Amino acid sequence: MKLILGIESSCDETGVALYHGERGLLAHALHTQVAMHSEYGGVVPELASRDHIRHVLPLIRAVAQEAGCQLQDVDAIAYTQGPGLSGALLVGASIACALAYALDVPAIGIHHLEGHLLSPLLSDPAPEFPFVALLVSGGHTQLMRVDGVGKYDLLGETLDDAAGEAFDKSAKLLGLDYPGGPELAKLATRGQPWRFKLPRPMLHSGDLDFSFSGLKTAVLTLTRLHELDGQSPDEQSMAEQTRADIAHAVQEAIVEVLVSKSLSALKQTGLKQLVVAGGVGANQRLRAQLDQTANKRGFRVFYPDLEFCTDNGAMIAFAGALRLQQQEAKRDYRFNVKPRWDLAEIIY
């Protein structure tokens, strides 16, 4: 069985991992750029690329040492080919292909979303094919039927803002720090559930598509209406409670839509397994609502471990290992990256 080195560099996190076909995940490491980008309120692509350059090689050395392996033991190198920031992707792709050439092993370009899609298979217990997958992150909200590696059927997707964008943009309107989604979730725990009711876009659309741009507009209206910049201590206290109440309403609206659409997808396909993947999959309210609904409706929900919800090298190494089982990898070290890449393009 083969030893796969995985490199993830699609956005603002540098991830490296070693995965063995028989022994499983041997080691992984992640460097996040959150502190750097927080000064700007969002990801700065040029800074992200430069930071990947600084950290990817030290991470490779650290992971190899932790796993007790030499680079010469590696049988293939998997890297994120897209989608993502072009400069950031080029860093990982160029290093992966150069190293693969030096070691005379295959280099495998992996679709970032396929990595997320398959990441719950790293957990124990793991789902079995087929299942419905809810891919929910900062840039993507999709429901897929998954019958195997490379066998994906798109059931529905967002028509505008993704769920993660709705979290982040709402957080920014509330004056929360970057990254906004986790900060909004923390604030929501102090919110009063009865105070605000925000729209649930496309909740009753009759299909499996999503839309969250209207929710962002409703949050903008609320923040302007309540003028969340009071000056006196009493006003500041009231403003902080209002922020928490709005945060609670935002989270409830997003979670209700995601849960409802997931239930519809299970009903439409007749499947009894739901996989949740992507950064928003770490949201505790979403997990709680899905688990509660699963207990009532008689289906099972699978999540990646929390450390694998965000971008990471383990999911790329694992996807590379599964790809190698499906097809023979060529030793072609020319590379290109795909900042925009439809998941449907990799279906067998």
N, C-alpha and C positions, 0 to 999 in steps of 0.2 A: 504494500500500500504506500501511497505517495505522501511526501511532506511538502506542504504548500506554504509559501510566504505570501501574506496578503498585505497590500498597501492601500490605504484610503486617504485621499486628499482632495475631496470634491468641494469643500467649502472652508470652514474655519476650525477644523479638527484634523490633526494628523494621527492616523491610527495604523498600527502595525501588529501583525499576529502571525503565529506559526500553528498550522493545523495539520494533524497527522490522520490519515485515512482510517487507521485502526485505534490509535490512542486518543483521538479527539483533539480538542484544543490544548496545546502545550503551554502557550504563553501569549499574552497580548499586552500592549501598552498604548496609551492615548495621551496626546498633548492637546489641550484646548486653548483657543485664542480668545476666550471670552473676556478676560481682563483687558487685553489690548484693544479689542473692538468696542468695549463698553464706553470708552472715552468719546467715541464718535456716534454712539447710539445705534450702531449696526455694523455689518461686515464691510470693511474696506478691501476690495479685491486685491489691490497691489500689495498691501500689507500682509494679507493672507498668504499670497504666493511666496513672499520673502520668508515668512515664518515657517512655511512647510520646508523650504530649502534648509533652514537652520536645524530643523528637528528630525527629519525623516531618517537620516543615516544614523544618528545616535540612538534613535528608537529601534532601528533594525539590530544594531549591536546589542542593545539591552535585552531585547526579546530573545535573540539567539543565546545569549548568556543564561538567561533565566530558564530557557528550555533545555539547556545542556547540549546545544547543537552547534555545528559549524555551518557556515554558509554553503560549503561544499556538499552538505547533506541534503540541501533543498532540491526537490525534483521539478518544481514549477513555481512561477511567481505570478500571482493574480493582483491586478490593480484596478482601481476605479477609472473606467474610460469615459464615463459620463452618466447622467447629466450633472452639471455643476458649473462652477466658475472656471473659465477656460484656462487662466493662468495657473490656478491651483491644480487643476487636472493635469496640466502639462508637467508640473513638478513630479507628481507621482508616476505618470506614464514614462517619462524620460528615465527616471532612476530605475524603475522596474525593468524596462526593456534593456537598458545598458547593463544592469546586473545579470539579467537572464542571458544576455549575449556572452558576458564574461564567464558565466557558469555553464554555458551550453545547455540550457534548459528552456522549456517553453515559457512564453509570456502570454498571459490570458487577460484580455480586457473584460471587465465585469460591469454590468449595468448596476448603477448605484441602488436603484429601487429593487432589483432582483436580490441584492444583498439583504436589504431590509425585509423583503418578502420571505426569504428563507431563514432569517435569523432565529425565529422561534424554534426551528428544528435543532438548534444548539442546546435547548433547555431540556430538562427532565421533569415531568413527562413532555414528550414532543408530539405534535399532531401527526397524523398519517394522511397521505393523499387519498381522496381529494378533500379540499376544504375551501371555505370562503375566507378571503383575506381583506382586512381593512387596512389599507396603507394610509397613514395619517401623519403628516409632518408639516414643516414650515412651508414647503412648496408644493405638496401633493396631498390630495384627498381622493382616494380611489377605492372602489370595491372590485375585487377580482375573484373569479373562480380559478382555483389552482388544482390541476389534475396531475402535476408532476413537474420536474425541472424543465423549464422551457415550454410548458403547456399551460398558458395563461389566457383567460377569457375576461376581457374588461366588461364589467356589469354596469358600472356608473362611475362618474368622476365629477370634480368640481367644475363649474362653468366660469368661475372667476377666482376670488380669493380662496385659498386652502384654509383648513381649520387652524393650522399653526399660524398662518398669517393673521387670521381673525384674532387669535389670542395675542399675538405680538403687537398688532396695530391698536387693539383696544388698550393694551397695557401702556403703550406710548401716549395715548389720549389721556390716560389716568396719571401720567407723570411717573410711571414706574421705570426702573432701571432695565437696561439690556442685560441678558435676554428676557424679554417681557413675559413670555408664556409661563414659565415657572414662578415668576414674581406675582403674576395675576392669580395663579392657583393658590399661592400662599395667602394672599390678601383675601381671596374669596372665602376662606375658612372663617373669617370674622364678619362676613356679611349677613344681613338679615334677609331671609328667603322671601319674605312677603312684600318687600318694598317696591321692587321694580320687576316688570315683565317685559322682556325683550322679544322681538320676532324670532320665529323658527323658520328660516327661509327654506322653501321647497319641502317642508315636512310632509305635506299632503299632495305632492306633485304627481304621484302615481308612478314614478320611475325611481331609479336609484342614483340620480344625479344630485349634486350638492351646489349650494350657493351661499357664500358668507359675506359678500360685499354689503348687502343691505343691513346686516347686523352691525357692521362697522359704522355705517351711517347713523344708525339708531344710537349707538354709543356716543358718537360725536355730538348728536343733538342733546343727549342727557348731560354730558359734561359741560356744554355751553349753558344749558338751562340752569344748572346748579352752581355755576361759577366756582369751580373748585380751587379757588386761590384766596380764601378768606384771610384776613390779616389779624384779627383779634384771636386770643386763645380759644374762646368759645367757638368762633367761626372756624378756626383750624380744626378743632375737635369734630365739629359737625361735618366739615369737608372730608376728613379722614374716614368717618363712618360712611359717608356717601360713596366714597371711592370703593370701600369694601362691599357695600351693597350692590354697586354697579358691577364690580368684579364677579360677585356671586351670580348675578343675573346673566352675565356674559358666559360664564362657565356652564351654567345650567342649560342655556340655549344651545350651545355647541354640543354638549354631551347628549342632550335629548335627540338632536338631529342625527348624530352619529349612531346612537343606539337604535333608533327607529329604522334607519336605512339598513343597518346591519341585519336587523330582524327580517326586514323585507327581502334582503338578499338570500338569507337562509331559507326562507319560505319559498322563494322563486326557484332556487336550485334543488331544494329538498335535502340539503346537506345538514349535518348536525355538528360540524366543527367550525369555529370561527377563530382565525388568527388575527391578532392586532399587532401591527409593526409600525415603526417610525417614532419620531421624537414625542409626538402627542400621546403615544401609547404608554408613556410613563405617567400620565396624568392620573392621580389616584381616584378622583371622582369618576372619571370614565371607567376605570377598572372596577370600581365598586358597583356602578350601575350595570355594567355588563355582567358581572358575576351574579348579582342579584337576579337579573333577568334570565340568565342561563339556568339558574336553579329552578326558576318558576316554569320555564319553557322547555326544559329538558335537552339543552344542547351544551357543548363544552367550549370554553374559551381558552386560548393559549396566548401567552405573551412572551416576548424575549425577556431575559433578565434585565433589570433596570440599566445595568451598565452597557447593554447592547441595544437600548432603544435609540440612543443618539448615534451619530456616525461613528464607526469603529472598524478596525482592521480585521477583527474576527469574522464578521459577516462576509467580508470580501474573500478572505482565505477559504472560508467554508463554501461559499458559492463557487470559487475556483475548483475546489475539490470535487464538488458535485458535477461541475461541467466536465472535468476530466473523466469522470465515470461515464459520461454520455457520449463523448466524442474525443477523437485523437487531436491533441493540440499540435499546431505546426510551429516550427522554429523560424518564425518570420519576425524580425525585430524592428521592422518599420512600424511606426505607430502614428495614430492621430487620436485626438480627443473629440468628444461629442457633447458640447455644452447643452445642446437640446437633443434628446434621444428618446423616442417613443418606445416604451417597453414592448409594444407589439412587434417591433422590428427584430427581437431576439427569439421569438417563438419558433419552435421547430415545426 
